[in-house]
Amino acid sequence: MFIANAPCSWGIYFPTSNGYTPDQYLDQVAAAGFSGTELGPFGFLPKDAASLDRALSARNLKLVGATHVHSLDDPASAPALMATLGEIGPLLTVMGAPELVLMDSGASYPQRGRGELDPQAWRALTDMVSQARKFLFEDFGVHLTFHPHVATAVETEAQIDRLLSDTDVELCFDVGHHAAWDQDPVAYMHEVWDRIGYVHLKNVDGAVRARVLSGELSMRDASDEGLFCPLPDGVVDIAAVLDLLRRRPFTGPVVVEQDLSEHAVETPAVLARRNADYLKSILNREMSA
């Protein structure tokens, strides 16, 4: 199973002004034992395909796709989304990584409660997702998946079910975000298997989650408190997830996203190596069983 990592695991959320240069990031991804990477925020890694290919090839890395964040409940922002996708799409095609993950920014979440949109805003979201999916595939042959995410309009199983009913989009299924509200990711993967096109691996600290579920801690604050912990340390059965992906089998991208806590004592490079070693130990065990 080919498993990649992503710039967000290094706290890289913007094209510039990050704590790592593109070369430093790519060096550390390769050194940790991963064979691939997502594109990250557009403009962090080279936008020029030849330059990007040289940077990846020098480290025996492969591009697997991209994740893009946008305020999907604002219909006036649709032209801006399409313009950005019009830049990213050709690059993914040329690089042989025609996969784009789209997620809601959750910008209006604090004003609307626990991720509930009014009918007009929900229609704006579903229309924009459908438009983006059609545009990317018809113009560039790029496959769009949607990423349910905590603190956004699509985070609970009921909301995901509604999205799948109202659109033809497939999911980027993130096992950690699904488990954050005490939902069973493996059980739900079985339910919606035919609509999963991309997978993000993440784990959840059970003690921090309990504080969220009790109302002591908001979901937005929980991430800084270490809600999304290293893969070996959480309540999600990562071995069961990998077993399901191997047995079905799953042929889409599988990407680690290691969110960084304000209280983390391990560097991103150390966390990446620990996550990679953990995943390899599971896969080696399954192969020898």
Buried (B, 14 or more C-beta within 10 A) or exposed (E): BEBBBBBBBBBBEEEEEBEBEBEEBBBBBBEBBBBBBBBBBBEBBBBEBEEBBEBBEEBEBBBBBBBBBBBBBBBEBBEEBBEBBEEBBBBBBBBEBBBBBBBBBBBBBEEBEEBEBEEEBBBBBBBBBBBBBEBBBEBBEBBBBBBBBBBBBBBBBEBBBBBBEBBEBBBBBBBBBBBBBEBBBBEBBEEBEEBBBBBBBBBBBBEBBEBBEEEEBEBEEBBBBBBBBBBBEBBBBBBBBBBBBBEEEBEBBBBBBBBBBEEBEBEBBBBBBBBBBBBEEBBEEBEEE
